[in-house]
C-alpha cells in the first residue's frame, strides 16, 4: 500500500469508471470492492484499483462534487499510437481541453476531459526516459493561482521521502493571468511523482473534493501529525477529510481502514460505522471502543 493514493469521487459511476480506466492501461486491475452502509449518501460503494501498477481509489457517494481540470492525470506515452489510442477512448462522450498537437514541451500532446469529467493529459515522452506512467497534476487556479511554488515547498516539508525538481516560470506576457508565476513544477511526495502549475488563464474553478489525496497512516501519531499540518479549513473537516491552505483536499486515514470498517460482526461494523461518521479526525481508540460496545 502506497503512502499517498489519489481518490476519485463519483455520483454512482465509480466501478464503471474504474473498469473503463483499467481497459486503457496494461498491468491494471480491481484490487477491492466494499460497501459502506448508512452514510449520508446511503450505501457508498468504494473501489480500489491499479492503473499501470499505480494505486487509485474511487467512491460512489452522491452528486456532491464535480471534477474540473484543477487536478488531472498526466500520462507518459511511449508512442504516438499510444497517445492516439487513449485519446480516442477518452474522447467518447468527453470534452477536448487542448487539442492533440505538437507543442514546445511535447511532440504530441493533448488534454481531454473524459465522459465522467476526469481530466487527462496525454503526452509523448522520449524513448528510454524513465518517468512515472501516471502523474497527478495540480493546476493552481482562481484564488490559489500564483501559489504553486509556495505549495510545492510546503508539501515537500510536510512529507518524508520528498524532493523538488524543476521549477519553470512564465516569461513576460506568456500568461494572461497576472497572478500566474510557475508554468511547471515537478516534485515527489513519499516517492510519488507530482507536477503542478499556475493557471495562465483567469478561470472560475479551483480544487474541490472530487479529486482528493489519501494519506495512509500507521498510527494515531501520524494521523495527528498530518491533520495538524494540512487542515486549514475547519468547516471542511469530516470523516478524515481536510482541506489545506491552498484548497487541496486530503483524506487522513489509518492504513488498515478497510479492516477497521469491515472486520467483526454486523453489530460491531454498525457501531464502528456510526462512530466514524460522527468524527472529524479519526480517533483509533474511540473506534475500537465502539467496536467493543463500550
C-alpha positions as CSV (number, residue, x, y, z in Angstrom):
1,X,0.0,0.0,0.0
2,X,1.3,3.4,-1.0
3,X,1.5,6.3,1.5
4,X,-0.4,8.6,-0.8
5,X,-3.2,7.4,-3.1
6,X,-5.3,9.5,-5.5
7,X,-9.0,9.3,-4.7
8,X,-11.9,10.0,-7.1
9,X,-15.4,10.9,-6.1
10,X,-18.4,9.9,-8.4
11,X,-22.1,10.1,-8.0
12,X,-22.8,6.4,-9.0
13,X,-20.2,5.6,-11.5
14,X,-17.1,4.6,-9.5
15,X,-16.9,1.0,-10.5
16,X,-17.9,1.7,-14.1
17,X,-15.2,4.4,-14.4
18,X,-12.5,2.2,-12.8
19,X,-13.3,-0.6,-15.1
20,X,-13.1,1.7,-18.1
21,X,-9.7,3.1,-17.0
22,X,-8.4,-0.4,-16.4
23,X,-9.2,-1.2,-20.0
24,X,-6.8,1.6,-21.1
25,X,-3.7,0.5,-19.3
26,X,-1.6,-2.6,-19.1
27,X,-0.9,-4.0,-15.6
28,X,-4.2,-2.8,-14.2
29,X,-6.8,-4.4,-12.1
30,X,-9.5,-4.0,-9.4
31,X,-8.0,-4.6,-6.0
32,X,-11.0,-4.5,-3.8
33,X,-14.7,-3.5,-3.6
34,X,-16.5,-2.6,-0.4
35,X,-19.8,-1.0,0.5
36,X,-20.0,1.4,3.4
37,X,-23.6,1.3,4.7
38,X,-25.8,4.1,6.0
39,X,-23.7,7.1,5.0
40,X,-25.3,10.5,4.4
41,X,-25.4,9.3,0.7
42,X,-26.9,5.9,1.6
43,X,-24.8,2.9,0.8
44,X,-21.5,4.1,-0.7
45,X,-19.5,1.8,-3.0
46,X,-15.8,2.0,-2.6
47,X,-13.3,0.7,-5.2
48,X,-9.6,0.4,-5.0
49,X,-7.7,-0.4,-8.2
50,X,-4.4,-0.2,-10.0
51,X,-3.6,1.5,-13.3
52,X,-0.2,0.6,-14.7
53,X,0.7,-0.8,-11.2
54,X,-0.2,2.6,-9.6
55,X,-2.8,2.6,-6.8
56,X,-6.0,4.6,-7.0
57,X,-9.3,4.6,-5.1
58,X,-12.8,5.8,-6.0
59,X,-16.2,6.0,-4.4
60,X,-19.8,6.3,-5.5
61,X,-21.2,8.6,-2.8
62,X,-23.7,11.0,-4.4
63,X,-23.7,14.1,-6.7
64,X,-22.0,16.4,-4.3
65,X,-18.7,17.1,-6.1
66,X,-17.8,17.5,-9.8
67,X,-14.4,17.1,-11.4
68,X,-12.7,20.0,-13.1
69,X,-9.2,20.5,-14.6
70,X,-7.7,21.7,-11.3
71,X,-6.3,18.1,-10.8
72,X,-5.6,16.0,-13.8
73,X,-3.7,12.8,-14.6
74,X,-0.7,13.2,-16.8
75,X,0.1,10.1,-18.8
76,X,3.6,9.4,-20.2
77,X,3.0,7.7,-23.5
78,X,5.7,5.7,-25.4
79,X,4.4,6.3,-28.9
80,X,2.2,8.5,-31.0
81,X,-0.1,5.4,-31.4
82,X,-0.5,5.1,-27.7
83,X,-1.4,8.8,-27.4
84,X,-3.9,8.4,-30.2
85,X,-5.5,5.2,-28.9
86,X,-6.0,6.6,-25.4
87,X,-7.2,9.9,-26.8
88,X,-9.9,8.2,-28.9
89,X,-11.2,6.2,-25.9
90,X,-11.2,9.1,-23.5
91,X,-12.8,11.4,-26.1
92,X,-16.0,9.3,-26.4
93,X,-18.5,11.4,-24.5
94,X,-15.7,13.7,-23.3
95,X,-14.6,17.2,-23.9
96,X,-11.4,18.5,-25.5
97,X,-9.5,21.0,-23.4
98,X,-6.3,21.2,-25.5
99,X,-6.3,19.6,-29.0
100,X,-3.9,16.9,-29.9
101,X,-0.9,18.7,-31.5
102,X,2.8,19.4,-31.3
103,X,3.7,21.8,-28.5
104,X,7.0,23.3,-27.4
105,X,7.1,20.9,-24.4
106,X,6.0,17.7,-26.3
107,X,6.0,16.4,-29.9
108,X,2.5,15.0,-29.4
109,X,0.2,16.1,-26.6
110,X,-3.5,16.7,-25.7
111,X,-5.7,17.4,-22.7
112,X,-9.1,15.8,-22.5
113,X,-11.9,15.6,-20.0
114,X,-13.5,12.1,-20.1
115,X,-17.2,11.1,-20.0
116,X,-17.1,11.2,-16.2
117,X,-15.5,14.6,-16.0
118,X,-12.0,13.5,-15.0
119,X,-9.2,15.3,-16.9
120,X,-6.2,13.6,-18.6
121,X,-3.1,15.0,-20.2
122,X,-1.6,12.6,-22.7
123,X,2.0,13.3,-23.6
124,X,4.5,11.6,-25.8
125,X,7.8,11.1,-23.9
126,X,11.2,10.3,-25.3
127,X,12.0,6.6,-25.7
128,X,14.0,5.4,-22.7
129,X,13.0,8.3,-20.5
130,X,12.2,6.8,-17.1
131,X,9.1,8.5,-15.7
132,X,6.1,7.6,-13.6
133,X,3.4,6.4,-16.0
134,X,0.6,8.5,-14.5
135,X,1.4,11.7,-12.6
136,X,-1.2,13.8,-10.7
137,X,-1.0,17.4,-11.9
138,X,-2.2,20.3,-9.7
139,X,-3.4,23.4,-11.6
140,X,-3.5,26.3,-9.2
141,X,-6.4,28.5,-10.4
142,X,-8.7,31.3,-9.3
143,X,-7.9,32.1,-5.6
144,X,-4.9,29.7,-5.5
145,X,-3.3,30.9,-8.7
146,X,0.2,32.2,-8.0
147,X,0.7,29.8,-5.0
148,X,2.3,26.8,-6.8
149,X,5.8,27.3,-5.6
150,X,4.7,28.0,-2.1
151,X,2.6,24.9,-2.1
152,X,5.2,22.6,-3.5
153,X,7.8,23.8,-1.0
154,X,5.2,23.3,1.9
155,X,4.3,19.8,0.8
156,X,7.9,18.8,0.5
157,X,8.4,19.9,4.1
158,X,5.4,18.0,5.4
159,X,6.1,14.6,3.7
160,X,9.1,12.4,4.1
161,X,11.0,11.0,1.1
162,X,10.1,14.1,-0.8
163,X,12.1,16.3,-3.2
164,X,11.6,19.3,-5.5
165,X,12.7,19.0,-9.1
166,X,12.4,21.5,-11.9
167,X,10.5,24.8,-11.3
168,X,9.9,26.7,-14.6
169,X,8.4,30.2,-14.7
170,X,6.2,32.0,-17.2
171,X,8.1,34.5,-19.3
172,X,6.9,38.1,-19.8
173,X,3.4,38.2,-21.2
174,X,3.2,34.4,-21.5
175,X,0.3,34.1,-19.1
176,X,-3.0,36.0,-19.4
177,X,-3.5,35.9,-15.6
178,X,-1.4,38.5,-13.8
179,X,-1.2,36.1,-10.8
180,X,0.4,33.2,-12.7
181,X,4.1,32.6,-11.9
182,X,5.0,29.0,-12.3
183,X,4.2,27.2,-15.6
184,X,5.6,23.8,-14.5
185,X,7.0,22.3,-11.3
186,X,8.0,18.7,-10.7
187,X,8.2,17.2,-7.2
188,X,7.9,14.0,-5.2
189,X,5.9,13.3,-2.1
190,X,6.6,10.0,-0.3
191,X,8.2,8.8,-3.5
192,X,5.2,9.6,-5.7
193,X,5.7,12.0,-8.6
194,X,3.5,15.1,-8.9
195,X,3.6,18.1,-11.1
196,X,2.0,21.5,-10.6
197,X,1.5,24.8,-12.4
198,X,-0.3,28.2,-12.0
199,X,-3.1,28.5,-14.5
200,X,-2.1,31.0,-17.1
201,X,-5.8,32.0,-17.7
202,X,-8.4,33.5,-15.4
203,X,-11.0,30.8,-14.7
204,X,-13.7,30.3,-12.1
205,X,-12.8,26.8,-11.0
206,X,-10.5,25.6,-8.2
207,X,-9.6,22.5,-6.2
208,X,-12.5,20.5,-4.7
209,X,-13.3,17.2,-3.0
210,X,-14.0,15.4,-6.3
211,X,-10.2,14.6,-6.6
212,X,-8.5,14.2,-3.2
213,X,-5.4,12.5,-1.9
214,X,-5.5,9.7,0.7
215,X,-2.7,9.6,3.3
216,X,-2.4,6.1,4.8
217,X,-1.3,6.5,8.4
218,X,0.3,3.8,10.6
219,X,-1.0,5.0,13.9
220,X,-2.7,7.8,15.8
221,X,0.5,9.8,16.0
222,X,0.7,10.0,12.2
223,X,-2.9,10.9,11.9
224,X,-2.4,13.8,14.4
225,X,0.7,15.0,12.6
226,X,-0.8,15.2,9.1
227,X,-4.0,16.7,10.5
228,X,-2.1,19.5,12.2
229,X,-0.1,20.2,9.0
230,X,-2.9,20.0,6.4
231,X,-6.2,21.0,8.0
232,X,-6.7,24.7,7.3
233,X,-10.4,24.9,6.7
234,X,-12.3,23.8,9.9
235,X,-15.7,23.6,8.1
236,X,-14.2,21.0,5.6
237,X,-13.2,18.6,8.4
238,X,-15.3,15.4,8.3
239,X,-14.6,11.7,8.4
240,X,-10.9,12.1,8.0
241,X,-11.2,14.7,5.2
242,X,-9.4,18.0,5.5
243,X,-8.7,20.9,3.1
244,X,-5.3,22.6,3.2
245,X,-4.5,26.4,2.9
246,X,-4.3,26.0,-0.9
247,X,-7.7,24.3,-1.3
248,X,-6.4,20.8,-1.9
249,X,-8.4,18.0,-0.2
250,X,-6.8,15.2,1.7
251,X,-8.1,12.1,3.5
252,X,-6.1,11.3,6.6
253,X,-6.9,7.7,7.4
254,X,-5.5,4.6,9.1
255,X,-3.7,2.4,6.6
256,X,-6.0,-0.5,7.8
257,X,-9.1,1.5,7.3
258,X,-10.9,-1.3,5.4
259,X,-10.2,-3.8,8.2
260,X,-11.4,-1.3,10.8
261,X,-14.7,-0.7,9.0
262,X,-15.4,-4.3,7.8
263,X,-14.0,-6.6,10.5
264,X,-16.3,-8.1,13.0
265,X,-19.9,-9.0,13.4
266,X,-22.7,-6.9,11.8
267,X,-23.4,-5.2,15.1
268,X,-19.7,-4.3,15.5
269,X,-19.5,-3.0,12.0
270,X,-22.6,-0.9,12.5
271,X,-21.2,0.6,15.7
272,X,-17.9,1.4,14.1
273,X,-19.5,3.0,11.1
274,X,-21.8,5.1,13.2
275,X,-18.8,6.3,15.3
276,X,-16.6,7.2,12.3
277,X,-19.4,9.0,10.5
278,X,-19.6,11.4,13.5
279,X,-15.8,12.0,13.7
280,X,-13.8,14.7,12.1
281,X,-10.3,13.5,12.8
282,X,-10.1,9.7,13.3
283,X,-9.7,8.6,16.9
284,X,-8.5,5.0,16.7
285,X,-9.0,4.3,20.4
286,X,-12.6,5.6,20.2
287,X,-13.3,3.4,17.1
288,X,-12.0,0.3,18.9
289,X,-14.2,1.2,21.9
290,X,-17.2,1.5,19.5
291,X,-16.4,-2.0,18.2
292,X,-16.4,-3.4,21.7
293,X,-19.6,-1.6,22.5
294,X,-18.1,0.5,25.3
